[in-house]
Amino acid sequence: MLQDYFETYVRDYEYYKGGAWCYEDGCLYRGLSALHQATGEKRWLDHLVRLVGGQIDAQGRLVGYEIEEFNIDNILSGRALVFLHTLTGETTWLDAAAPLARQLETHPRTESDVYWHKLRYPHQIWLDGLYMALPFKVEYARAASKPAMVDEALRQFSTALDLTYDRDADLYRHGYDEARQQPWADAESGLSPAHWARSIGWLAMAFVDIVEHLPPGPERQELVDRASALAARLLALRTSDHRWLQVIDRPDAAGNYPESSATAMFSYFLQKLARLGGPVALAEAGETSFRSLVRHELRPDAHGRLQLHNICCVAGLGGFNGRYRDGTVGYYLSEEIRPDDIKGVGPLMMAYAETLRNPQSVGLASPQMDEYVELAAAAKR
């Protein structure tokens, strides 16, 4: 039944921004890639080819994409192009990804040599952007035989980790302003005020998606160790039902709630980290969180169709649509909650795929899991 939910969702999916190249569609592409890798089922690959192919015009250009925007979010969907090239050997997929790699060659950088989040967010590093750009950079570099790009991506990632780390909380902050110009930035540290769960989720997924492509050695082990430290902190911050709050370390905040996209991201992260050499106990912890998320938030709407609930639609920092986003606890709790947003459903696909691949599985990805989902959904009716 869970795979039926995914199948229906993908079958009816409409491009997030009317077909223009964007990171939101990339979240779905990551889910489809993960499901195909985990199951070997052609249907997930067919959906991926159909959707990605629909965003490439007759001249091989990405629809609606402009390098000059220097929007780091636009890089994420390019991972599907590299994946399809690697899987099929067809050079047209890698050719379509080449403009994204060219963007990264000239994308503005901080003095510390990390990409600005966007041209309109100067001198700023956001955790979101680390996931959007750096796994693609590593994967493209491997596909195009450009090892220097991998080395640079690892240096950028390590630098960004140091700059966004909040030692007192043992967590990472959503944003860092090198210029200390933004009202949301602390005058001393340059960091944003609160710990938004999904931003840390983006970072967590970047950890394991980069590690996956590194050979054994000191660089890989260093990232595994840093990711394992983050995992330990995340486990300490779980709710009593094994999920994570929108503002992850503020259970005292009025209106705080278990947020579904972050919970799915952390489930994926924990299970994949265990598979890639992190503590093996993380696999069961990740699956337990996946089970809790499904039980609490995958439930039917008024028409009986399953939806994933309690997904924060979007959050950011600075001015946007006539509103200033100050990065405080109150701000993150004010953002719209939207069911079935792809930023939650995509990571749910990825987390489910990890339950299928993980040798430490406790059985939640078996046929009994579908029966479990069906019973959980019925209980919500």
Secondary structure, 3 states (H helix, E strand, C coil): CHHHHHHHHHHCCCCCCCCCCCHHHHHHHHHHHHHHHHHCCHHHHHHHHHHHHCCECCCCCECCCCHHHCEHHHHCCHHHHHHHHHHHCCHHHHHHHHHHHHHHHHCCECCCCCECCECCECCEEEHHHHHHHHHHHHHHHHHCCCHHHHHHHHHHHHHHHHHHEECCCCEECCEEECCCCCCCCCCCCCECCCCEHHHHHHHHHHHHHHHCCCCCCHHHHHHHHHHHHHHHHHHHCCCCCCCCECECCCCCCCCCCECHHHHHHHHHHHHHHHHCCCCCHHHHHHHHHHHHHHHHHEEECCCCCEEECCCECCCCCEEECCEEECCCHHHHCCCCECCCCHHHHHHHHHHHHHHHHCCCCCCCCCHHHHHHHHHHHHHHC
